[in-house]
Amino acid sequence: MNTLRYSTLAHASHDFCNPLSPETIERFIGHLDLRPGARVLDAGCGKAELLIRVLAHWKAYGTGVDLNPTFLIEARRRSAGRVPPGSLELVEGTMDESTFGPESFDLTICVG
């Protein structure tokens, strides 16, 4: 079974690829305490909707990592006009393949 294909189909109509409601997501974002320019990592970002909302709300910079190239294409589409160019980096792969130095991020999120 192709798990990436299954996940793409199962989440096709979802903004978030996680079990949290949009209201819970908004409360979570509002409770964060980030400075403008903070660096945020979303491990397993899916369509990056959570990351995009965090970046837009806090004027932060972010990196999303996900295995699913279809989700990353969607994430790029969704981010257009919502976050400043250059504030979002999307990486196809696993966290094991990613190399981030110690203390590279002010916040790391992984929900799903």
C-alpha positions in Angstrom: 0.0 0.0 0.0 1.3 3.5 -0.9 0.8 5.4 2.4 1.5 8.8 0.9 -1.2 8.3 -1.7 -3.6 7.1 1.0 -2.8 10.1 3.2 -3.2 12.5 0.3 -6.6 11.1 -0.5 -7.8 10.9 3.1 -6.8 14.5 3.8 -7.8 16.0 0.4 -10.6 18.1 1.9 -8.9 18.9 5.2 -7.0 22.2 6.0 -5.2 20.4 8.8 -3.7 17.0 8.6 -4.2 16.5 12.4 -7.0 15.8 14.8 -7.3 19.3 16.2 -10.2 21.6 15.4 -9.6 25.0 13.8 -10.8 26.7 17.0 -8.2 24.7 19.1 -5.5 25.6 16.6 -6.4 29.3 16.8 -6.3 29.2 20.7 -2.9 27.4 20.5 -1.5 30.1 18.2 -2.8 32.9 20.4 -1.1 31.4 23.5 2.3 31.2 21.9 4.8 33.9 23.0 6.9 34.5 19.9 8.8 37.6 19.0 8.6 38.9 15.4 11.3 37.1 13.4 11.2 34.0 15.5 12.1 30.7 13.8 9.6 27.9 13.8 10.0 24.3 12.7 6.9 22.1 11.8 8.0 18.5 11.7 5.5 16.6 9.5 3.9 19.8 8.4 1.5 18.3 5.9 -0.1 21.2 4.0 1.6 23.5 6.4 -1.6 25.3 7.4 -0.7 25.4 11.1 2.8 26.7 10.3 1.4 29.3 7.8 -1.0 30.6 10.5 1.7 30.8 13.1 4.0 32.7 10.7 1.3 35.1 9.7 0.1 35.7 13.3 3.6 36.2 14.8 5.5 37.6 11.8 7.9 34.7 12.1 10.0 32.6 9.8 9.4 28.9 9.4 10.6 25.6 8.0 8.1 22.8 7.3 9.4 19.2 6.7 7.2 16.5 5.2 7.5 13.4 3.1 4.5 14.1 1.0 5.3 16.1 -2.1 1.7 16.7 -2.9 1.1 18.3 0.5 4.1 20.5 0.0 2.8 21.7 -3.4 -0.4 22.5 -1.6 1.5 24.3 1.2 3.3 26.5 -1.3 -0.1 27.4 -2.9 -1.7 28.1 0.4 1.2 30.3 1.7 1.1 32.6 -1.4 -0.1 36.0 -0.2 -0.4 34.9 3.4 3.2 35.1 4.5 6.0 37.3 3.1 8.2 35.7 0.4 11.2 34.1 2.0 9.6 33.5 5.3 8.6 29.9 4.6 10.9 27.1 3.6 9.4 23.7 2.8 11.6 20.6 2.8 10.6 17.2 1.4 12.0 14.4 3.5 12.2 13.1 7.0 13.5 14.8 10.2 16.2 12.2 10.2 17.4 13.4 6.8 17.2 17.1 7.9 20.2 18.7 9.5 19.4 21.6 11.8 22.0 22.9 14.2 21.3 23.1 18.0 19.0 25.9 18.9 18.1 26.6 15.3 14.4 27.3 16.2 12.5 29.2 18.8 9.6 26.8 18.5 9.1 23.3 17.2 5.7 21.9 16.5 4.6 18.4 15.5 0.9 17.6 15.6 -0.8 14.7 14.0 
